[in-house]
Amino acid sequence: MPLVAPTQRKAYTVEEVAKHNTAASLWVIMNRKVYDVTAFHKKHPGGAGVLLQMGGKDATAAAAAAHKSILPANLMWEFCIGHIVRVKPPDEVKKEEPVAKAAAKKKKSAPGGEPGRRDQARRSPPSFVEDVERMLSRPTISTSKSAQEVVGRSSIVSNPENPGSEAGQEGKLERTFTTIMEEMDSEIMALDDDIHKERPSAPSAGIGLLCFLQGNACWSSSGGSHGGLQPIAKVA
Ligand code: HEM
């Protein structure tokens, strides 16, 4: 059972998370998500020390470098309590360049340059991006399948709770449903952030990402239920 139900997760600033840096209350940030590892850190297979060291900080790079299997990513979901937001005074937001312009500038100066922080945060497997691109270029017809049915049959996901299931046997066990949801959420939150930078008054709800999973177009929304993945159409 997750510590906090996906619908109850909250938005935290980096400053708020930084206060939780002791064994009594230990939080870490990974891929813009906030994890409460207070109860878990002493059981962490990599040792309590590494988590204490990263307490209150962004441990995305450290965790990615240390974890060699999909197991940690699948367990993390349990400890997620929210995601990171940037709170800025409105006039500071106005002064910033529009996102599109900034992106164009970055593209021009890209060769040899360091990748931006945002690009690093959005690092997702190429196959995921390709899935979305493929999905967007195909005609769709409606489906009434449930999300569980869709991911249960997918050959790129497996069910960690039931590895002997049809999906577990036929799947390549590369990424699980949970891992995919985590990736989608990180991507969606970055998009949400971009839109708010340009239009601070824009509502959060309704911003989401389409993903192509085994013949189905799936939608994950940033509004209300992080972690939700709904099949919305069958792809021809
Ligand atoms: C909720 C957060 C985390 C969970 C659920 C988790 C889970 C795990 C698990 C299951 C393992 C053993 C399996 C494996 O090595 O692939 C592991 C190992 C390890 N983790 Fe984590 N981890 C978390 C966060 C972190 C963070 C933030 C760091 C880095 C600072 C970290 C560093 C390590 C290290 C160094 C190992 C040992 C790797 C080895 O022995 O090869 N973990 N973790």
Residues whose N, C-alpha, C, O or C-beta is under 5 A from the ligand:
A	BS01	HEM	V28 Y35 P45 G46 V50 M54 A59 A62 A63 A66 H67 K68 S69 L71 P72 L75 M76 F79
